[in-house]
């Protein structure tokens, strides 16, 4: 592997670590809220636990694998969390559960920031993949299962 290849892999690993941390922060916020009373909200309590599990699985996968599929899965966890946040602020809410603004404060703001940051970092990794293929077209597409 060339020096630039090692640098790219190192940078990609650092970006995946940062994205994983963002996912874990979002999952931690959901776990804290679950334990502070959301567990008693029908369906929503269960979805908070699903979010925690999905965040941990996606973060772990990001740390263990570089694959495109893993990064897409992690991005979908972020997008799902953000979409659920928006849905709970709409009339009718999500499963009839509604919140207002950035409540609960400060947890909502922390979760939105962490998930958005993780998603942006993941998008940067996709951009790096594209740039690497532009520099070395012989490399071809990034294999789905590449470590």
MOHUPE-V183251 format. One record per helix or strand. SS is the DSSP state (H for helix, E for strand). FROM is the first residue (numbers start at 1). TO is the last residue. If there is no record, write none. Layout:
ss: [SS/SS]
from: [FROM/FROM]
to: [TO/TO]
This chain:
ss: [H/H/H/H/E/E/H/H]
from: [3/38/44/68/94/97/107/137]
to: [35/40/64/88/94/97/135/139]
